[in-house]
Amino acid sequence: MNEIKCPPRALTIAGSDSGGGAGIQTDLKTFQAFGCFGMSAITALTAQNSRGVQGVFKVPAEFVTAQIDSVLGDIGAQAVKCGMLADGDIIEAVAAALERHGTPPLVLDTVLVAKSGDPLLKDWAVESMVELLFPLAVLITPNLPEAERLTGLSVKDRAGMLGAVQKLQALGAPAVLLKGGHLSGDRLLDLLLLPDGRAVEYENERVDTPHTHGTGCTLSAAVAAGLARGLPLERAVSAARAYVLRGIRLAHPTGAGYGTLGHAPFDPDTD
């Protein structure tokens, strides 16, 4: 009898969304949809549903380290995605652990700002993220408010997006996918700046739905899953965007508030 091989492995280091719409839960659904074996290191527990967040409990940094060491020291991973890192101590612990294990390709979702616009990390923690995690990442995936906080620039249009990704690269990120969902208009623009300085624009019609909870988590997890499967970065980004767009079209209500994406199986070679 032939031994069944383990599929590509992907690790998410992020917060738990008890409502299942974002965070660890969405990352694992995305990994599974891409045919990857998903693993997790939880940085924070949230009491959360479709209407918002009712409470947050940060996991001690040393226990975040223990989770990463446990997984990477035994099972290993072909790619890692980082989402909500909660505070500066956790950022430092995650960076040290990833360096210790040789840092598989890392996709960093720079979770800095809540949907309400409130900051999620103090300034010193943001500085630690830039200093410690940007150089370890193969890609960072900020939205516009996060890019503005990281760069100090005002990003209101295509030209502003280009200036922001160039500054983020100068800060140490090898590649940047800037998500333009906060711009107004019927068209959605995302901008990818690759390590060689080439800029790739992705534009599509905006899908009219309120059920978009977890889109950022899903996108970064999908890029990580593509990398775990061996896709080159630009191809992994294209596949991830296609997966998210399909997920938005399949989105459904999951309570009285904002619903979540539909996470159906996805093959980047055929879908």
GUKOLPA-729112 format. One record per residue (C-alpha): residue in one letter; x, y, z. Coordinates in steps of 0.02 Angstrom, whole numbers, padded with zeros to 5 digits, always signed. Layout:
! residues N
aXYZ;...
//
This chain:
! residues 271
m+00000+00000+00000;n+00069+00169-00051;e+00097+00295+00089;i-00010+00452+00073;k+00101+00606+00073;c+00063+00759+00178;p-00003+00904+00072;p+00086+01072+00072;r+00089+01145+00248;a+00045+01324+00294;l+00051+01407+00466;t-00055+01555+00518;i+00001+01664+00664;a-00149+01771+00706;g-00298+01803+00819;s-00450+01693+00841;d-00620+01756+00782;s-00751+01662+00883;g-00882+01707+00751;g-00782+01615+00618;g-00779+01759+00495;a-00596+01813+00504;g-00432+01775+00589;i-00371+01599+00622;q-00537+01521+00573;t-00541+01602+00401;d-00356+01568+00372;l-00380+01382+00404;k-00532+01376+00289;t-00429+01461+00153;f-00282+01343+00174;q-00401+01195+00160;a-00483+01269+00005;f-00311+01278-00079;g-00272+01098-00033;c-00148+01142+00105;f-00130+01070+00279;g-00163+01216+00396;m-00084+01247+00567;s-00101+01390+00689;a-00017+01491+00825;i-00148+01598+00911;t-00097+01773+00968;a-00263+01831+01040;l-00436+01766+01079;t-00585+01875+01033;a-00766+01871+01084;q-00832+01920+00914;n-00983+01900+00802;s-01055+01979+00644;r-01093+02141+00737;g-00921+02174+00810;v-00793+02131+00942;q-00852+02118+01122;g-00687+02070+01202;v-00504+02029+01171;f-00385+01920+01273;k-00202+01930+01220;v-00104+01768+01229;p+00060+01788+01326;a+00207+01810+01208;e+00300+01659+01279;f+00152+01547+01238;v+00144+01614+01061;t+00327+01564+01048;a+00287+01391+01117;q+00154+01364+00984;i+00270+01415+00842;d+00413+01310+00908;s+00297+01160+00929;v+00233+01168+00750;l+00390+01219+00655;g+00503+01108+00760;d+00406+00953+00711;i+00290+00974+00563;g+00370+01121+00473;a+00287+01236+00347;q+00309+01287+00166;a+00235+01459+00203;v+00180+01567+00350;k+00048+01702+00362;c+00047+01831+00503;g-00111+01926+00545;m-00162+02009+00708;l-00008+02012+00820;a-00091+02109+00963;d+00060+02198+01038;g+00246+02232+01025;d+00300+02091+01139;i+00212+01965+01026;i+00290+02044+00871;e+00463+02024+00946;a+00426+01844+00998;v+00359+01798+00825;a+00509+01875+00736;a+00632+01783+00849;a+00542+01616+00828;l+00532+01630+00639;e+00716+01674+00625;r+00760+01527+00736;h+00667+01408+00620;g+00736+01478+00458;t+00583+01582+00410;p+00480+01496+00275;p+00405+01619+00149;l+00310+01744+00257;v+00156+01843+00205;l+00129+01986+00329;d-00047+02058+00342;t-00009+02223+00429;v-00160+02226+00545;l-00145+02400+00621;v-00316+02480+00611;a-00489+02415+00659;k-00640+02434+00545;s-00695+02575+00661;g-00533+02667+00620;d-00461+02640+00794;p-00277+02593+00803;l-00241+02413+00856;l-00055+02434+00890;k+00041+02568+00984;d+00173+02666+00889;w+00320+02571+00964;a+00241+02406+00914;v+00218+02469+00735;e+00402+02518+00733;s+00446+02342+00792;m+00342+02266+00653;v+00433+02370+00522;e+00605+02336+00595;l+00586+02151+00636;l+00455+02077+00520;f+00467+02177+00358;p+00639+02104+00317;l+00577+01926+00351;a+00424+01941+00240;v+00412+01905+00054;l+00255+02012+00045;i+00157+02133+00154;t-00029+02166+00121;p-00085+02332+00198;n-00249+02419+00162;l-00251+02606+00132;p-00272+02664+00314;e-00130+02548+00366;a-00019+02610+00224;e-00053+02789+00277;r-00004+02753+00456;l+00154+02660+00404;t+00213+02792+00280;g+00137+02955+00343;l+00071+02985+00167;s-00107+03028+00116;v-00167+02897-00008;k-00319+02954-00107;d-00288+02892-00285;r-00182+02784-00399;a-00033+02902-00390;g-00042+02903-00201;m-00046+02713-00198;l+00112+02704-00304;g+00202+02825-00188;a+00147+02724-00037;v+00207+02555-00102;q+00374+02629-00151;k+00398+02702+00023;l+00345+02538+00105;q+00475+02448+00000;a+00604+02576+00054;l+00558+02536+00235;g+00614+02357+00208;a+00468+02260+00133;p+00531+02162-00019;a+00358+02166-00102;v+00196+02256-00062;l+00016+02220-00109;l-00083+02378-00069;k-00270+02346-00059;g-00372+02490-00128;g-00543+02444-00061;h-00556+02606+00039;l-00551+02712-00119;s-00719+02774-00182;g-00794+02723-00349;d-00867+02572-00438;r-00696+02502-00482;l-00579+02416-00359;l-00391+02442-00380;d-00253+02342-00296;l-00070+02378-00328;l+00073+02252-00315;l+00253+02313-00309;l+00374+02170-00341;p+00553+02156-00276;d+00624+02209-00445;g+00525+02372-00436;r+00393+02320-00563;a+00216+02377-00520;v+00067+02269-00565;e-00110+02340-00560;y-00265+02235-00530;e-00433+02315-00567;n-00609+02244-00563;e-00788+02297-00532;r-00834+02319-00350;v-00956+02185-00289;d-01107+02265-00204;t-01123+02168-00041;p-01106+02210+00145;h-01043+02034+00180;t-00855+02061+00168;h-00796+02017+00343;g-00626+01932+00334;t-00574+01985+00159;g-00402+02044+00214;c-00369+01886+00315;t-00427+01778+00170;l-00319+01868+00043;s-00157+01854+00140;a-00193+01673+00187;a-00229+01632+00005;v-00062+01708-00050;a+00026+01604+00083;a-00066+01448+00024;g-00013+01482-00156;l+00168+01501-00101;a+00156+01340-00001;r+00100+01254-00161;g+00254+01320-00250;l+00177+01463-00350;p+00289+01613-00388;l+00238+01770-00294;e+00148+01861-00435;r+00050+01705-00480;a+00007+01675-00297;v-00061+01853-00283;s-00166+01834-00440;a-00238+01669-00378;a-00273+01742-00207;r-00368+01889-00281;a-00471+01772-00390;y-00513+01668-00237;v-00565+01821-00136;l-00672+01890-00277;r-00761+01724-00293;g-00780+01717-00104;i-00861+01889-00103;r-00984+01834-00237;l-01023+01681-00129;a-01033+01784+00031;h-01179+01755+00148;p-01253+01830+00306;t-01198+01747+00468;g-01297+01845+00595;a-01374+02017+00616;g-01221+02111+00552;y-01088+02088+00418;g-01076+01915+00342;t-00923+01822+00284;l-00849+01758+00122;g-00890+01590+00046;h-00737+01476+00062;a-00762+01344-00072;p-00622+01230-00136;f-00506+01319-00258;d-00374+01258-00380;p-00259+01400-00437;d-00217+01301-00594;t-00397+01286-00655;d-00511+01409-00561;
//
